[in-house]
């Protein structure tokens, strides 16, 4: 099974990195898909859990989309994950 995540970086141009992550890799890093979803939804990391940005930094995105930003409120946003 593969999990799809889209990460949006808002700068001069909005960059959307889309990742397809193998369930095994998520389970190795976070213990379960359920825990991974909790982290995506903003739950605080436990002591031994890797920050999501570091986790995604080790994985090459399968799509990188560049588009004009709609509104620049903050520099980093996780749009959705499932």
Backbone as a ProteinNet text record, in pm:
[ID]
protein_1_A
[PRIMARY]
XXXXXXXXXXXXXXXXXXXXXXXXXXXXXXXXXXXXXXXXXXXXXXXXXXXXXXXXXXXXXXXXXXXXXXXXXXXXXXXXXX
[TERTIARY]
83.3	0	88.8	43.2	117.9	33.3	97.3	31.6	72.7	-23.2	8.8	1.8	104.9	111.6	147.2	82.8	119.5	165.2	284.5	341.1	352.2	302.9	303.6	400.5	493.7	584.1	544.2	517	474.3	588.8	640.7	744.8	700.8	791.8	751	658.2	692.6	608.8	573.2	448.1	404.5	458.1	525.5	579.3	504.2	452.4	381.8	463.9	513.1	584.3	487.6	470.6	380.8	464.7	436.1	509.9	416.2	461.6	396.5	489.3	442.5	527.4	476.4	567	533.9	491	387.3	334.6	443	528.5	636	727.5	763.4	852.9	787.3	657.4	583.5	580.7	552.2	548	684.1	791.8	926.7	956.7	908.3	940	844.6	715.9	614.6	532.4	549.3	479.4	350.6	278	152.4	105.1	18	-44.1	-127.8	-195.3	-280	-197	-80.2	6.5	57.8	93.6	138.4	30.5	-94.3	-205.8	-224.6	-204	-215.2	-109.9	11.2	118.5	86.9	36.4	-3.1	-110.5	-199.5	-308.2	-266.7	-136.6	-85.5	-58.9	-71.5	-43.5	105.4	137.3	275.6	353.9	479.8	566.7	603.4	618	669.6	822.2	885.4	1029.3	1114.6	1086.3	1172.6	1123.1	1020	965.5	1036.1	1057.6	1126.4	1028.3	1068.6	980.5	945.2	825	775.4	862.7	912.9	999.1	1126.1	1184.4	1304	1270.6	1155.8	1110.5	1096	1028	1006.6	1135.6	1228.3	1356	1439.7	1412.9	1486.7	1424.9	1308.5	1234.9	1228.6	1249.8	1240.1	1093.5	1042	902.4	885.5	768.2	744.1	693.8	638.3	595.9	635	684.6	710.2	636.2	535.2	453.6	484.2	501.1	525.3	407.9	349.8	236.8	238.5	165.8	159.1	85.2	136.5	68.3	-61.2	-160	-286.3	-272.8	-215.5	-198.3	-82.9	9.5	125.2	101.6	51.3	29.6	146.3	200.8	315.8	399	517.4	609.3	589.7	522	511.7	374.2	316.5	183.6	172	116.1	83.5	-60.8	-82.5	-215.2	-306.2	-262.6	-341.9	-256	-301.5	-233.1	-332.6	-315.4	-402.1	-330.8
-117	0	124.8	228	352.8	465.7	556	672.4	793.7	878.7	998.8	1120.2	1204.6	1327.3	1442.2	1555.1	1677.2	1780	1833.5	1935.1	2064.4	2174.4	2303.2	2398	2454.1	2558.8	2687.5	2790.5	2918.1	3017.7	3054.9	3156.2	3251	3292.3	3376.5	3296.9	3171.7	3080.2	2964.2	2922.1	2809.9	2679.6	2600.6	2471.4	2360	2265.3	2151	2026.3	1961.6	1835.2	1723.1	1631	1517.8	1391.1	1319.1	1197.9	1077.8	966.2	838.3	760.4	734.4	672.4	531.9	438.7	300.1	283.1	205	181.2	124.4	40.1	-20.2	88.5	187.2	294.6	379.6	404.6	479.4	399.8	271.2	186.8	180.4	178.2	176.8	306.1	418.2	548.1	591.2	555.4	606.4	498.1	373	264.5	221.5	316.3	281.4	396.6	365	466.5	560.3	506	587.2	694.2	654.5	751.2	856.7	813.5	904.4	1008.1	965.2	1056.7	1154	1109.4	1198.4	1309.6	1274.2	1372.5	1471.1	1421	1508.4	1606.2	1561.6	1646.6	1735.9	1740.3	1838.4	1789.1	1659.7	1609.6	1620.6	1647.3	1664.2	1534	1549	1432.3	1372.9	1241.4	1173.9	1184.1	1143.1	1161.2	1105.5	987.3	923.6	940	1020.2	1034.8	1145.8	1118.9	1210.5	1317.5	1445.1	1548.8	1516.3	1549	1515.6	1574.4	1694.4	1757.9	1676	1625.2	1540.2	1409.2	1351.9	1226.6	1244.5	1352.6	1376.2	1417.7	1479.3	1519.5	1401.3	1283	1162.5	1094.4	1142.2	1078.9	1175.5	1125.2	1207.8	1217.7	1340.1	1351.6	1297	1240.6	1188.5	1297.4	1406.3	1521.4	1648.8	1746.2	1879.2	1977.7	2042.3	2136	2277.9	2370.8	2510.8	2593.3	2675	2759	2887.3	2985.4	3112.5	3093.2	3152.4	3138.9	3220.2	3168.2	3239.3	3345.9	3308.6	3400.3	3349	3434.6	3391.6	3425	3326.5	3343.8	3289.1	3176.7	3116.6	3044.5	3000.6	2944	2797.1	2726.4	2581.3	2532.7	2445.4	2394.1	2250.9	2161.1	2027.7	2035.3	2020.6	2041	1924.4	1803.6	1686.5	1561.6	1458.8	1330.9	1221.3	1109.4	995.1	866.6
0	0	0	-67.6	-76.4	-18.4	52	111.1	28.4	-7.1	-83.4	8.1	0.3	80.3	-12.8	6.1	-66.1	36.3	16.5	105.1	24.3	82.2	12.7	82.1	5.1	53.9	-15.8	63.4	5.9	13.9	-100.4	-109.5	-220.1	-307.9	-420.2	-511.3	-531.6	-608.6	-516.8	-519.5	-435.7	-495.1	-412.2	-455.5	-383.7	-460.1	-403.2	-432.9	-327.8	-342.1	-309	-400.4	-378	-361	-253.5	-219.3	-219	-269.7	-248.2	-156.1	-35.7	66.6	95.1	96.4	123.3	269.5	291.1	426.7	519.3	467.9	548.6	605.7	524.1	567.4	676.6	663.7	766.6	896.3	887.8	1007.3	1075.6	997.2	1053.8	1129.2	1077.6	1135.6	1245.9	1233.3	1327	1395.9	1359.1	1427.3	1361.1	1300.4	1233.6	1145.3	1052.2	967.5	1053.5	1153.7	1241.2	1312	1363.7	1432.7	1334.6	1214.6	1110.3	1079.4	1067.9	1042.3	1157.9	1281.3	1396.8	1388.3	1346.8	1334.4	1222.1	1110.1	1000.1	1045.5	1131.8	1180.1	1296.5	1327.5	1422.7	1563.5	1588.8	1723.7	1754.2	1880	1924.2	1909.9	1867.7	1852	1987	1989.6	2108.3	2106.5	2214.7	2234.5	2119.8	2071.5	1972	1827.8	1805.4	1670.5	1592.8	1466.2	1376.8	1328.3	1327.2	1271.1	1125.8	1088.3	955.2	844.9	865.2	764.5	743.4	850.4	838.7	768.6	803.9	742.3	591.5	549.9	407.2	336.8	412.3	354.3	307.5	360.4	320.9	199.1	157.4	47.7	-69.4	-187.1	-306.8	-349.7	-369.9	-414.6	-555.2	-583.8	-717.8	-812.2	-759.7	-840.1	-767.5	-840.4	-785.1	-874.9	-820.4	-897.1	-851	-944.4	-910.2	-962.2	-874.9	-914.2	-832.7	-876	-805	-672.9	-564.9	-435.9	-433.5	-360.7	-345.3	-237.8	-123.5	-12.1	72.7	108.7	186.3	333.5	410.6	553.7	634.1	590.1	656.7	551.4	588.6	490.3	459.8	547.2	528.4	573.1	495	527.5	474.4	554.7	505.7	460.4	331.2	274.6	310.3	283	319.9	312.3	377.9	373.8	405.1	343.1	372.1	341.5
[MASK]
++++++++++++++++++++++++++++++++++++++++++++++++++++++++++++++++++++++++++++++++++

